[in-house]
Amino acid sequence: MKFRMAAIEFDNASFTYDGKTRAFDGVNLRVHEGEFLCVLGGNGSGKSTLAKHINALLTPDEGKVRILDRDTSDSANTYYIRSNAGMVFQNPDDQIVASVIENDVAFGPENLGVPTEELRERVTTALAQVGLQGFETRETANLSGGQKQRVAVAGVLAMEPRILVFDEASAMLDPRGRSGLMRVCRELNDAGLTIVLITHFMEEAALADRIVVLEAGHIALEGTPDEVLTQFEVLDRLSLEVPFAVRLSHELQQRGVPVRIHVDTAALEKELLGLLSEPNTKRHTPSAIGGVR
């Protein structure tokens, strides 16, 4: 079985910045070790607030948050939690602290007291994990946005966390950069790392094992991508777009093409190619499918 013990636990947790309005209210959530969770929601829904509780940057006013079975409200646990729950933020320039890549990646573990020989190994391994092997001596200022974000990820990975939180980390990237970052996410999760992805890109959400949708600090939807991303009416009410594959699947069904609703474009493409290859099936002709806009 892929999932094991709970890595993240929110037990009836509530938090307010101003003592009045709750950024999230009575949240109950379990994220298991090795799981890939995506958190969706509109502006002000509580996504980033929830993320900061995982790293103990914030602690709940009511209820409990436990990370790897450690209570975040106990200051004695803060170092352990932040060493094991890494965060990657929206703007990589906010996390890059050195002018040369290898020095930047080494910064975190060096401050943890990692010995020099092990430090070199960690830097090399972390850069390989994000596809930047051989970039050690390059200057961070000369990197693309996507490369900078991968350096930020490598800096967190070098600390060998068990949980990695991406807080809108792809928001400032172009499509190619987003695709590269999502590939890194999937590979890290396949290697056993617990991933929490905060995003507003629905195609990214489709890669997760489970999705939680927040609305005004409450969990409005929860389930697999197939269960959540196909709920047109609820997502529309929350001002969240459904993925392209879902919209196209639905329109094809409306036009009489017998396809399932897909959240993944590749899966939809495979089914359409299968339909087109069926002989003597008039309604599956390329003109019938090609007429969809």
Buried (B, 14 or more C-beta within 10 A) or exposed (E): EEBEEBBBBBBEBBBBEEEEEBBBBBBEBBBBBBBBBBBBBBEBBBBBBBBBBBBBBBBBBEBBBBBBEBBBBEEEBBEEBBBBBBBBBBBBBEBBEBEBBBBBBBBBBBEEEBEEEEBBEBBBBBBEBBBBEEBBEBEBEEBEBBBBBBBBBBBBBBBBBBBBBBBBBBBBBEEEBBBBBBEBBBEBBEEEBBBBBBBBBBBBBBBBBBBBBBBBBBBBBBBEBBEBBBBEEBBEEBEBBBBBBBBBBBEBEEEEBEBEBBBBBEBBEEBBEEBBEEEEEEEBEEEBBEEEE
